[in-house]
Amino acid sequence: MTIDKSLKVRAGMMRSRNVLTRAERIEKLKAAERWADGDAVYGLPKVRVQKLSLKKKKKVKKEEEEGDDKKK
């Protein structure tokens, strides 16, 4: 059976996931010092997922070139 084009992953996941695996949740809890070795792995507290937003780079070079052309 083939996978639909819309479901294929090309270059990895581009957007942030809203659900973490148990291992990822434990790592975040350890970093926040809310989980210690030996604690139960079931019933873990909720962990907030930070969404990363990448800012687009400004086109500075083109604007500078246009400004230089106007001066000439």
ABEGO torsion letter per residue (X at the ends): XBBBAAABBAAEBABBBABBBAAAAAAAAAAAGABBBGBBABGBBBBBBBBBBBBBBBBAAAAAAAAAAAAX
